[in-house]
Each structure stands twice: as structure tokens, then as C-alpha cells.
């Protein structure tokens, strides 16, 4: 399930990942905030809108958004919705580096499972980097 263009936010959900949907939503929103894709003051899609777009329950979206409020990533502005809060650049950088580290671990595991050589993997990374 993917949020469609126009929301300013791209969320891809996997029902087979073993990670709860609300966690996947939180991770996507947090990543968009830390990367600057969602700047401070940007409004998140409404609960109802995002639930319909992702085909999940409002309870799922509400839990994700409320957790993001508790983390200080967004604020619930009465009558307006959920707005992105400013993020300390060092916190954002640390979060993005952790995200890269996790992705690298996943890629290395997958490459080993596919019996790829280090050179094969390096070549693919170089190709992707140049795109």
C-alpha cells in the first residue's frame, strides 16, 4: 500500500514485513521530517485522508500520529491538524546515518544470501550512486 502523490509524503506499507503498520507510518514520517522532505510547519495529511489513502484504520493513523507527537516530531494544532516541528540538525543527521547503517546491513545480508561477491555488490552500489 502506497500513499498517492499529492500528499507531500510517500509511505509504502508492507503487510508481510512483520512490522506493525503504525510503526511503518511513523518511520516514513520521521524519515521525511529528518531528510527535510517535510519541512517545519508542513501539515501532515488528515487522519481520515491518510487512512483512506493507505487503506488502514483511523486507529492505526491516530496511534502513529500520537506517537510522533510524543516524540516531538509533530504537534497537534487544534483545528488545523498535525504540523511538523523544527528538528535539531544533529538529531536529524544522526537519524539519517542510522537509517543508512540499517539499509547497508540489509543489503549486505541480501547480497550474501544471493552469494554475490564484494565486487558485484560494490559495482551495483557504484551504479546506483551515479544515477
C-alpha positions in Angstrom: 0.0 0.0 0.0 1.4 3.4 -1.0 0.2 6.9 -0.3 -0.5 8.6 -3.7 1.3 11.6 -5.0 -0.1 15.0 -3.8 0.1 14.3 -0.1 3.7 15.6 0.1 4.5 12.4 1.9 5.4 9.0 0.4 4.5 6.0 2.6 4.9 2.4 1.4 3.4 -0.2 3.7 4.1 -3.9 3.8 1.7 -6.3 5.3 4.3 -9.0 5.2 7.2 -7.2 6.9 6.2 -8.2 10.4 6.5 -4.5 11.5 3.1 -3.1 12.6 1.5 -0.6 10.2 1.6 2.2 12.7 5.4 1.7 13.1 5.9 1.8 9.4 3.9 5.0 9.1 5.9 6.6 12.0 9.2 5.6 10.3 8.2 7.1 7.0 7.0 10.4 8.5 10.0 10.6 10.8 12.4 9.9 7.8 10.6 12.6 5.7 11.0 15.1 8.5 14.6 14.3 9.2 15.5 14.5 5.5 13.8 17.8 5.1 11.2 16.4 2.7 8.6 17.6 5.2 9.9 21.0 6.4 8.9 22.6 9.7 5.4 23.9 9.6 4.3 21.4 6.9 0.9 19.8 7.6 0.6 16.1 7.6 -2.4 14.6 5.7 -5.5 14.4 7.9 -6.1 11.2 9.8 -9.1 10.4 7.6 -7.3 11.2 4.4 -4.2 9.1 5.2 -6.3 6.2 6.5 -8.3 6.2 3.2 -5.2 6.6 1.0 -3.3 3.8 2.8 -6.4 1.6 3.3 -5.8 1.3 7.0 -7.9 2.1 10.0 -8.1 5.6 11.6 -6.9 4.0 14.8 -3.7 3.0 13.1 -3.1 6.5 11.8 -4.1 8.0 15.1 -1.6 5.9 17.0 1.2 6.7 14.6 0.5 10.5 14.8 0.1 10.5 18.6 3.4 8.6 18.9 5.1 11.2 16.7 3.6 14.0 18.9 5.1 12.2 22.0 8.5 12.1 20.2 8.4 15.8 19.4 8.4 15.3 15.7 4.9 16.9 15.1 2.4 18.9 17.0 -1.3 18.6 17.1 -2.6 22.0 16.3 -6.3 22.3 17.4 -8.5 22.8 14.3 -5.6 22.6 11.9 -4.2 19.1 12.2 -0.7 17.8 12.7 2.2 20.2 11.9 5.9 19.3 11.5 8.1 20.7 14.3 11.6 22.0 13.7 14.3 19.3 14.2 17.8 19.8 15.6 20.1 19.2 12.6 22.4 17.0 14.6 19.5 14.8 15.6 18.3 14.6 12.0 21.8 13.7 10.8 22.2 11.0 13.4 18.8 9.5 12.5 19.7 9.6 8.8 23.1 7.9 9.3 21.4 5.2 11.4 18.9 4.7 8.6 21.8 4.3 6.1 23.5 1.8 8.5 20.4 -0.3 8.7 20.0 -0.3 5.0 23.6 -1.3 4.4 23.2 -4.2 6.9 20.1 -5.3 4.9 21.9 -5.0 1.6 24.9 -7.0 2.8 22.7 -9.7 4.2 20.8 -9.9 0.9 24.0 -10.0 -1.1 25.4 -12.8 1.0 22.2 -14.7 0.6 22.4 -14.3 -3.1 26.1 -15.4 -3.0 27.2 -12.2 -4.6 30.9 -11.2 -4.3 32.0 -8.0 -2.7 33.0 -6.7 -6.2 29.5 -7.4 -7.5 28.0 -5.5 -4.6 30.4 -2.6 -5.0 29.6 -2.4 -8.7 25.9 -2.2 -8.0 26.4 0.4 -5.4 28.6 2.4 -7.8 25.9 2.2 -10.5 23.2 3.3 -8.1 25.3 6.2 -6.8 25.9 7.5 -10.3 22.1 7.6 -11.1 
